[in-house]
């Protein structure tokens, strides 16, 4: 896996925007996991539909 510390913006950059993450940590986790799934290549046909990524999005919706 490539180094992602240069690719993942700071938590506060994910938060507070319309359509943004309620908790930027979920956004950071989503991006890190999505990057790993994309690098997996043939193991996943459609990484955006992976249950783990959907669970992260759902948990952010539940976060206040």
C-alpha positions in Angstrom: 0.0 0.0 0.0 1.3 3.5 -0.8 1.9 6.0 2.0 -1.4 7.8 2.6 -0.2 10.4 5.1 0.4 12.8 2.2 -3.0 12.1 0.7 -5.4 12.3 3.6 -6.3 15.9 4.6 -6.7 16.9 8.3 -9.8 16.0 10.1 -11.2 19.5 10.3 -11.2 19.8 6.5 -13.7 17.0 6.3 -16.2 18.5 8.8 -18.8 21.2 8.7 -19.3 21.5 5.0 -22.7 20.8 3.5 -22.6 17.2 2.5 -19.4 16.7 4.6 -18.8 14.3 7.4 -20.3 15.0 10.8 -17.2 13.6 12.3 -14.0 14.0 10.2 -12.5 10.9 11.7 -15.1 8.9 9.8 -14.1 10.7 6.6 -10.4 10.0 7.2 -11.1 6.3 7.9 -13.3 6.0 4.8 -10.6 7.5 2.6 -7.8 5.3 4.1 -9.9 2.1 3.7 -11.1 3.0 0.2 -7.5 3.5 -0.9 -6.6 0.1 0.4 -9.6 -1.5 -1.3 -8.7 0.2 -4.6 -5.2 -1.2 -4.4 -6.6 -4.6 -3.8 -7.7 -4.6 -7.5 -9.3 -7.8 -8.6 -10.4 -8.8 -5.1 -13.3 -6.3 -5.3 -15.3 -5.5 -8.3 -16.9 -2.4 -6.9 -15.0 -1.1 -3.9 -17.5 1.8 -3.3 -20.2 -0.7 -2.4 -18.1 -2.5 0.1 -20.1 -3.2 3.3 -17.3 -1.7 5.5 -17.5 1.7 3.6 -21.2 1.7 3.8 -21.0 1.0 7.6 -18.7 4.0 8.1 -21.1 6.3 6.2 -24.0 5.0 8.3 -22.2 5.5 11.6 -21.3 9.1 10.6 -25.1 9.7 10.0 -25.8 8.4 13.5 -23.1 10.6 15.0 -24.1 13.9 16.6 
